[in-house]
Amino acid sequence: MLNIAPLILIILPVLFQLIVGSKNIFDKKPTKLNFRKISSISFISQIIFSTAAVFIANYNLSKYFDQHPNTTRCGMPFLGVIFGVVLLFIVLCFIIFLQFLIKKWRERRVK
């Protein structure tokens, strides 16, 4: 389970922003959370979950090398997790920016 946990952790805030942010923009009913709060929750949870994903990936690699002492130690999986964190952080910022532009465009169109 810990092998896939870093991937799940770094994808969750992006999915939350896509689902809840889109629902907030396109739904006619007002929600309890405004767009700023939704974006803040996604941004902060991305930072927290990314940190946890890096620690879990580090734990997984050290556990693997403890169980297999004769294998060559390679840090590429750890580098992959870090690159995934950075990539999904950029994707999250891009999604928030696009949703913000759509929200402003819809508000301007309604007036």
HELIX and SHEET records of a PDB file:
HELIX    1   1 ALA A    5  PHE A   16  1                                  12    
HELIX    2   2 GLN A   17  GLY A   21  3                                   5    
HELIX    3   3 SER A   22  PHE A   26  1                                   5    
HELIX    4   4 PHE A   35  GLN A   67  1                                  33    
HELIX    5   5 MET A   76  VAL A  110  1                                  35    
END                                                                             
